[in-house]
Amino acid sequence: MDRIGWLLLPVSLGFSLSAPAPAFADAPRIRFDIPYAVACRDVTPPNFAELYPGYKLMEAKLEISSLLTVGQEKDLTQFFIRIESPAHTLVITDYLPKTKHEANASSVTKEDSTERAIALGINMSEKYELLTLPGPSAGIGQTKKSSVKYDLLPPLETVAASGTLDRGSALFFKIKSSPRNLLEGTREYGLVFKVPTNWRADYIRIRCEAEGIRRNIISTFDEQITCGNREFLVALYQDGDEAARRLAENFARREAAKLNQASASRPQSWTGESASRRPYDASPWAAVQR
């Protein structure tokens, strides 16, 4: 290498170190899907009707599917699902899955050992006696060793977290990936909510978000990224009520078309106060029947 090349070498090294690391593999990409409308089953127990006259409990089972279109399954880290009643007309009383902890390792065996050296020595009275010394000891005597083996439970990690928000009008699920808990595919989420006894139909808003890792050649530069997000309006109706089902499905399809049109003309994230100004945030009972 000539003199100019040696002079330019530190500059080129500095540039390569400061430049962002190139991606090692394609970052994962996830697509979510869910039906337009979901039938709800009446699960009101007799004692609930006595305690809360004028109300009943309905159960909805939501099947949310996810498809990995790019990247690898191992690079997915977690899903975040938020379910809410925009007009706060549904009060969530129960849900599944619950928060779950899981051990990702087998039991650990630990061994504690002690060793004593018993040697022949002279005490303060200048008489022989057996002396217990810490650790091995040279001289006349013998060594005794004892050990205890026991199994330790592996540490638990949270693989699923869930709970209510906004005084029971919203619900969240955080599902983390693990060797025993792969994320791609269809998952069922259940919720039980309290409504008036004349309830026939309503709707909820569901926000699905996936997080993953963008791998780089140097692992230090790996990035945590959002690799998929989608928002859905899902209509709910009482199982067996055919008129409510037709109205619910038509309503959900109309509002989905409005949302797609609005996203195409003005892309934005519908969160916070902007979500409350959506065209379908009206009286849910009136909206489904219009």
N, C-alpha and C positions, 0 to 999 in steps of 0.2 A: 504493500500500500504506500502510495507516495505521500509527501509531506502534507498536501492539501487534504487528502483523505483522512489522515490522522487528526488534523485540526477540526474537521467537520464531524468526526465520530462522536464526541461528547454532545454536540448539538442534536444529532440524530437520535442518540440514546435518550436525551431529555425529552424530545418530542414523542418518542414511542411510549415513554413512561407516563406522560401527561395525557396522552390521547386515550379515549375510552376503549375498554377491552372489547374486541369483536365477539359477537354472539357465537357460542359453541354449538347450539342447537336451536331449533325453532321453539319459541315460547308456546305454551299450551293455549288453546282456544276452545271455549265451551259454548254450546248453544243450548238454551233452555226451551222447554215447551210445557204447556198445560192446557187442558180442555177449556172451552169457552164457558161452560156451565157445569155445576156439580149438584147432584141431588143430595138432600139432607134428610136424615132420619130422625124421627121423634124419639128421644131417649129419656123422657121425663119420668122419674120415679114417683110413686104415690106420695111419699113424704115431702117431696119438693113442691108438689102442687098445693099441699096443705100449708107449707111455710111461705110460699110466694104465690098467692092466688093471682090469676091474670097473666101468669108467665109460664113458659115451657122451655125445655132444653132440646136443642137440635144438634145433631152430630154431622160434621162434614169431613169427608176423607179426600184429601187433595193429593193427586199423583203428579209429581213434578219430575219430568225426565230431563236428562242432561246427556249431551253427545260431545265427545272429544273429537274435534275436527282437525286439529293440528297439535303436534307435540306428543308428549308421553304422559301416561297416567301418573307416573311417580313424581312428576313436576307439579301436580295439583296439590295445593295445601289445604284449602277449606272452602266451603260454601257458606254463604250468609243469606238466609231467607227471612224476609220481613212480611208479615201479613197484617193488614189493618183494615178497620172499618172507617172509610173516609168521613162519614157523617156521625161516627161514634154511636151507631144504633145497635151494634152487637156488643154484648158483654161476654168476654171469653172466660169460661169457668174451669176448663180443663183442656189438656193438649197432650199430644205424643209426637215424637219421642221426648222423654225427659232428659235432664242432664245426666250424662253417663261418663264414668271413668273406667279406664282400661289399662292393664299392664301390657306393655309392648315387649317385655323380656320375661324369661323364665325365672324361677326362684334362684337366689344367690346363696351359695354355701360358704359360710364363714367359719374359720377355725381359730380358736384362741388356745395358745399353748403356754405352759409355764415350765420352767426348768429349775431344779434345785440341785446344788452340789453339797453333799454331806462329806466333810473331810475330818480327819483326825487333827486336833489342834490343842493348844495349851491355853487354859483360861487364866484369869487374873490371879488365881490361887496357886498357879504353877502346877495344875493338875490336868491330865488329859480329859478331853470331852469331845463329843461330836458337835461340830460347828456347821450351821446351815449358812451357806454363802450364796450370794446372788450370782447366777450364771455359772459356767464351768469353772472349776478350780483345779489347779495342779496339786498334786500331792496324794497322800494316801486317802482313799475313800471311794465313794461311788456316786453316780449321777442318776437322778430320778426325773422323768419327764412325763407330764400329763397333758392331755389336750381335750378340748370339747368342740364338737362340730354341731352346727345348727343352721337351719335354713332361714334366710331373710326373704320376706316378701319384696318383690320388685316395686319400684315407685310407680304410682298410678298417674296416668296422664288423661286429661279431659279430651274425649273424642267427640262429644256432643254436649252442647250447652243450649238451654232454652229457657224462656220466661216471658212474662207479659210486660207490656209497655203502655204508657198513656192511660193509666188507671183501668187496665183490662180491655181497652178497645183495640190494642195491637199486640202482636206476638212475634217473637223472633226465634230462629233456629240457627245455630252455628255448628256446622258439621265439619270436623277435621279429618283429614286423610291419615290413615295408618295402614300397616301391613294387613290388618284384619278388617279394615273399614275403607274399601275403595269407593270413590265418589261417583264415577261414571255409571249411568243407568237410571232406572226409575226408582224413586223413593216415595213412600207414602207418609204424609203428615196429617195427623188427625186433630181436630179441634171441636170442642163442645161449647156452645154459646147460648146465652139466655135471651129470649125474645118474647114479645107479647103472644098470647094464645092465638090471636088471629093472624099471626105471621104466615105469609105464603112465599115471599121471595125477597131477596136483597142482593147486595154485591159487596165484594171485597177487593182490595188492591194488594197485589203480591209483587214484591221486589226480590229478584234473584241475582246474586252476585257471586262470582267465582274468583278465587285468588290462587296464584301460582308463582313459580320461580322461573325467571329467564336465566338460563345457564350461560356462563361465559367460559372462555378458555381457562382463565384463572378464577378459581372458586371464590376468591375474595370479592370479585366484582359481580357475583350473582345478585339479582334484583328480585324483590317481591313486587309483583305486578297484578293488576286486575286483568283477568284473562277472559272475562265474559260477564255481561250484565243484561238484564231484560226486565221489563215491568209489564205486568198483565193486569187486566181487569177481569175478574171471574164472577159470574152471576151465580147466586145460590137460590135454590127453590125447594119446596117441600116435595119429598118423594111421593109419587102417585098423583100429584096435581098437574095434569097435562097442560092446562091453560097457563099455569105459572111457568112451566118448563119452556113453552114456546116463547112467552114474553121475555123470560130471562135470557134465553139463547139469542134472540133477535137483538135485545138490548146490548149484550156483551159484544156481538159482532159489530154493531153500529159504533159503539164507543171505541173498539179496537181500531176500526177504520179511521175514526177521527184522530186517534192518537198517532197512528202511522202517518197521516197527512200532516199533522202538526210537527212531528219529528222531522219530516222531510223538508218542510219549509223553514223551520227554525229549530235546529238541533239544540237540545239543552238537557240538563239533568233535572228531572222532576222530583225535587226534594224540598223539605222545609216549607216555607210559605207558598212557594210556587205551586206545590201540589194541591193546596187548598183552593186554588183558583181554576181547577180543571172544569171543563164543561159538564162532566157527569157528577160533580159534587153538589147534587141537589138532594131533595128528599128521596131516599132510595125506594120507598114504597111507591111514590108517584112516578119515579123514573122507570121502574120496571113495568108499570101498567100503562105508560103513555103510548 
